[in-house]
């Protein structure tokens, strides 16, 4: 098989692992907040009902948390197995946040999660509550460092290329951490987890209402989850606005693909679906100015000059400068020991063209355009589902406060069936983020074709099939265990304790 097949299968394997991993992460983040709020009410009111409610959702949290760790570890290993060139090229930068995540956040979670699960009758109420909150905070900190690494791939900052070691090396740690793309991505992703957890809790609670059991628990869970979910969803929309600004600034091709925008300009329209547009809305979203210039796919390939004089190089011009950078790098390596003057001149040329280094690996301009359909439609599905789920949570919360939530069976079924929809919305968001930046593993610096390991295609296909089987088994086991816990209900532990006594 060809090198292209190796790249495609390696991408497919990484995408498979990432998609499965993100099935578990957002529920962990959302349930962490919901169960912590419930336990806070318990500590404040000293009402055992809220303790039982918090313990039940902690049980669901624990089931999900365990499987999420397993898929996350495999995901990190794949950087070394499938993307060794990537790991060598930027390991000094990319590895730092992952190491911090493993040392700080993971151990923080591991410490306090043990107290949270096993310390109910062994430590004081306030100490246990602190452990519950710190478990959730630890999960968010863990997500922070992973998203710092991912944000750096979208907008690489705080580093310099060292031609002596053939590596990008970090020169400004805080520039990497405070990268605006990473900061926005962190809040957007974590808060989307609040929405996931909220929709999950509402759906499960509505199942109890349909069965006419655990009614007080279901109503209380709906109230807490709806508030958390509405706050989270509104914040997701706000951070999504900031993300649009960053994508327009640092990844204009991703924005053009997400909008199916072939030819850009000022007052660029926002496409709801093909043939239905809102005039000027894309310019507002991308630049906060209705007269803002938004380049389209053809502009980015052919080159453009915006009304304010800002110019964009054509694909051929970027390729030419990328070729110059690669040739200068080779010249530097060849002369670094034998001809210091020639090496110094080559290094100067390399530094002048370093930002286009990755374009030297691009063969054809068509490679610079991500698959438009795979970005355009997931973006609309994500936005549409997000709006629908926000409306659902508002309606459910309003009916709960009116004391009428039990009367609407159709709404209960809608909430139950919305559980998979919130996962689809989350997956669509990552498809837009990751497929939209293709062909780049690191934006403008390293295409995926140069990042892949030297493996046989057969070995990647084999491990891909193994991972499909193993991850599907993990998911099936998790769902079965969660369904069993849900069927038992929040009173199951109390009944068993009373029977034991």
N, C-alpha and C positions, 0 to 999 in steps of 0.2 A: 504494500500500500504506500501512498505518497506521504510526503511531509505534511501536506494539508490535512490528510486523514488523521495523522497523529495530533495535530493541533485541535481539530474538531472533536476528537474523542477525549482529549485531555480537558478541553473546555466543558464538554458534556459531563465528565465525571465530577469536575469541580462544581459545576452548576447543580448537579444532582445532590451532592453533599450539602451545599449551601442552602438549597431549597428545603431539604429535609430538616436541616438545623433550624431554619427560620420558622418551622412549624411549632417548635418548642419554645424558642426564645421570647416571642411577644407575649405568650400566655404567662410565662414566668414573670415578666416585668409587670403585667397588668394585675395578676393575682397578688403579687407582692404588696401592691398599694392597697388593694381592696381588703385583704386579710389584716393588714396593719391598721387600717381605719377601723375595722370592726373590733380589733383587740383594744384599740384606744378607747372606744366607746365602753367596752367591758371594764377597763381599768377606771374610767371616769364614773361609771354608774354602778359598778360592782353587781351587774346583772348577769347571772350565769348563762342566760340565753345568748348573749353576745359572745361569750367564751365558746359555746358550742358552735356558733356560726363561724367564728374565726378558725377553730380547730378543723372544721369540715373543709373549708377552702384551703387551709394549710396542707391538708392531706392531698388534695388535688394538685396543689403547687408542688409538693414533694415528688409525686409520680412524674410529673412533667419535667421537673428540674433534673432528675436523675438521667432521663433519656437525652435531654438537651446537652448535658456534659459530654456524653459519649460521642454524639455527632460532632460537637465542637472540637474535641481533641483530634478526631480524624481529619477535620477540615484544615487544621493547622499543620498536620503532618504532610498534607498534600502539597504544601508549598515546597517542601524539600524533595518529595518523590516525583511529582509531575512538573514542577516549575523550578528546577534547580538553577537554570540560568538567571531567572528572575531573582531567586534567593541570593545568588552570588552578587548580582549587579547592584541590588539595593538592600541587602540583608542588614547592613549597618544601621539603616534608617527604619526599615519596616519591622525588623526584629525587636527594636527597643520598646515600642508600645505593647507588643505581644508579650514580651518578657515581663513588663510591669503588670500587665493584666494577669499573667500566671502567678506572679509572686505576691502582689498586693491584693487584688480583687478576689482571686480564687481562694486564697487562704482566709480572707475576711469572710467570704461566704461560707466556707467550710466550717469555720469556728462558730459563727453565730447561728448557722442553720441547725447545728447539733443542739445548741441550747434551745432554739425555737421548738424543735420537735420533741425533745426528751426532757425539757426543763420545766414543764408546766407546774408540777408539784414539788419541784426541787429548788427553785429560785423564787425570789419575790416577784410580785406582779409587774412592778415597774422595770425591773431588770429584764424580765422576759419580754415585755413590750419593747424595750430598747433593742433586744436581740432580734425581734421580728422586723423592726424598722431597719436595723443595720443589715439584715439579710437582704432586704429589698434594695437598700442603698448599694450594697456590695454587688448585686446583680447589675445595677445601673452603671457602677464604676467599671465593671467588667466590660459592659457594652461600650463605655466611653473609649477605652483603649483600643478595642477592636475597630471602632468607627473612626478613631484618629488615624489608624493605619489605612483604612479604606478611603478616608477623606484625602489622605496624602496621595493615594494612587490617582484620585480624580484631579487633584491640584497640587502637584509636587512643589514643596517649598522647603527652605531651611537646609539645603544641601549643596554640595559642590561635587563635580566629577573629578576623580583623581585618576589620571591616565597611567600613573605608576602601578596602581593596584587594580585598575580596570573596574572600579567600584564607585558608586555614588556614596559620599560620606556626609554624615550629619554635621552641620556647623552651627545650627541654631535650634536647640531642642524645643524652646518655647514657641518658635515660629511653627514647628510641626504640630505642637499641641493646640495652639490657638488658631490654626488654619481655619479661616471662616467657613470653608466647605465642611470641614470635620465637625465644627461646633454646631452648625445648622443640621447636619446629618445626624448628630447625636440626639439632639432634642426631637427631631422629626421621627426618628426610629423608636426611641424610648417611649415617646408619647403615643405613637401608634400602637405600642404594646398595651398602654392603658385602654385604648379603644378595643383591642382584641380581648383583653381580660374582661372588660365590661360586657361586651356582646356575649361572650361565653357564659358568664354568670347569669345574665338576664335570660339567655336561652334555657339554661338548666333550671333556673327558678320557675320559668313559665311551664316547663315540663311538670314540675311539682304541682303547679296550679291546675294544670289539665287533669292530673291524677287526684286532685283535691286532698293533698297531703302536705305536711310541712308548710302550711299556709303562712304562718307568721314569719318563719325563716325565709320563705320565698319572697315575701313582700319586703322584708328588711334588706335582703340581698339585692333585690331590684332597685331599691332606693339608693343604696350606697353605690352599686355598680353604675347606675345611670348617671349619677353626679360625677363620678370619676371619669366615666366614658365621655360625657359631654365636654367636660373641661379638657380632657385629652384630645378629643377630636377638633375642638376649636383651636387648640394650640398647634395641632398638626397642620391645620389650614394656614395658620399664621407662619409657621416655619416653612411650609411649602412655598409661600410667597418669597421668603428669603432665599430658598433653594433655587427658585426660578431666576432670581437675579444672578446668583453665582453661576448657574449653568450657562446663562446668556453671556456672562463675562469670560468664563474659563473653558467652557465646552460648547461653543456655539453650534457645532455639528450635531450634538445630542439634542439640543433644543429644536433645530431645524427638522431633524428626523421625527422627534416627538410630535411635531405639528404638521408633518408632511409638507413643509414649506419649501418649495423648489426655488422660487425667486422671492427674495426679501425686499425690504424697503422700509420707509417710514409708515406710520399708521398701519402696521402689519395686522392682519385679521387673526383672530383665534378660531380655529376649526373645532366646532362641536362634533360634527361627523362630516364626511365628505359632502360638499354642496351646501352645508349649513354653517355660516361663519358669523362672528361678531366683529364688525369693523373696528380696527384700532386696539382691540383688547390685548392682543399678543404684545404689542409695543408697551402697553401699560404694565402688563405682568413682567415683562423682561427688563424694562428700563424705568418703570414708574413715570413714563412720559408718553403721552399719546403720539407725539411726533418722534419718538425714539426710533432709531434705525435698528432693524433686526435682519441679519443676513440669512439668506436661504441656502439650500444645498448647492445650487449652481454658483451663487456668489462666493461661497467658501472654496469651491473647486477652481473657479476661474479668476478669483481675486476681485476686490471691490474697494471703493472709496466711499466712506459714509459722508453725509452732508456736513459733519463737523470736521472733516478732513482726515479722520481716522482711516488708515488703509489696512487691508488684509491681503496677505500674499496669496498667490494662486498655489494650487497643489504642486505644480511643476517647479515653482520658485522655492517652495519649502523642500521639495525633494532635492533640488540642486544644492541648497545649503546643507541639507542632511548629508549628501554625498561628500561635500567639502569637509564637513566635520569628521566623517568616517575616514576619509583619506588623510586628513591631518592627524588623526589619532594613530593610524597605521604608520605614518611618517615619523611621528614622535617615538613610537615604540621601536622602530628600526634604527633610529639615530640617537637614542637617549644615551647610549654608552660610547658610540664611535664619533659622533659629530654633535657636540653640545649646542652649537649655534643653530644648526638645522633643526634640532629638537626643540629649541626655545621658540623658533619661528613657527614650527608646526603647532606647538602648544598654544601660542597666541591665536592662531587661526582657529584652532579647536574651540577656545574659549569664546571667540566672537560668534561662533555658529552653534554653540552647545545646545541652545534651546530647540534646535531643529534636528538634533542628533538622531532621534528615532525615525525621522522621515527617510533616512538613508537606507532603512530596511524595507521600505514600502516599494513594491514592484509596480503597481498600477494605481492611478488616482481613484479608481472605483473601490479600492480597498478602504479608502478613507470614509466611505459612507456606510453607516451601520444599516442593518436590515430594517427599513423604515416601518414596514407593517408590524414587526415584532416590538417596536417602540411606540408607534402611534396608537394602536388599539389597547394595549395594556394601560397606557396612561389614561385613556378615557374610561376604561373599566374601573381603574383605581379611583378616579375622581367621582364617577357616578355612584359606585358602591359606598364611598365615604359619605357622600351627601345623603344617600338612602339610610345608612346606618345612624347618622346623626339624627335624622328625622325620627327614626324608630325609637331611639333612646329618649328623645324629647317627649314623644307621645306616651311611651311607657311610664316615664317619670310623672307626667301630668296626670295620667289615669291613676297611678299609685297614690299620689297626693289627694286625689278626689275620692279615693276609696272604691274605685270602680274597675281596678285592674283584673279582678277575678271574673268579670262578666263577659270578656271578649275572647272566645276560644280561637277565633281566626287570628287574633293578634298573638296569642300564645304560640300557635303554629308558625307564624311569621318570624317570631323571635327565635324559635328552635331552628328553623331552616336558614336563619341568618348567620348561624355559627360558621358554616363553611364559607359563607360570603366574605366574612371579615378576614379569613385566611387568604382567600383569593385576592383581596385588595392588597394585602401585605406583600404577597408574592409578585403581584403586578408592579408594585413600587420598586422592588429590587430588579425586576426585568428591565424597567426603564433605566434605572441607574447603571446597571452593568452592561446590558446589551447596547445601550445607547452610547457607551464610550468606546465601543469596538471601532477600530482594530487594536486599541491600546490596552496593554496591561497596566502601564503607567502613562498617563496622558502626555502625548507628544515626545516621550522619552524612550519607551520600549514597547513595541508591538508584541502581541501574543505569539506571533510566529518566531520571534527571537527569544522569547522567555521560556519556551517549553523545554523539558528535559529530553535527552537522547534516549528514548525508550522505544521498544518495539510496539507497533500498533496493537498487536495481538495481546500483549500483556495489559495494556490500558483497557481494551475491550473486556478482557477477562475480569479485571478488578471492577470495572463498571458494572458488569452483570452481578458480581458478588455483592457489591454495595447495594444494588437495587433490591436483591433478595434480603440482605441483612437489615437495611433501613426499613423496608416494608414490614419485615417481621417485628422490628422495634416499634413501629407505629401501630401495628395491629395489637401488639401486647399492651402498649400504653392505653390505647382506646378501650380495650377489654377491661383492664384494671380500673380505669376511670369510670366506665359505665357500671361496673360492679359496685364501686364506692358510691356512685350517684344513686343507684337503685336502693342501696341500704339506707342512705339518707344521713343527715347530721345527727340523728338520735341514736344511731347504731352503737357508737362507742359507749354512750351513757347506759344503754340497755344492757350491753355486755358487762359493764362495770357493776351494775346493780345485780345482775345474775351471779357474777363472781362473788359478790359480797353475801 
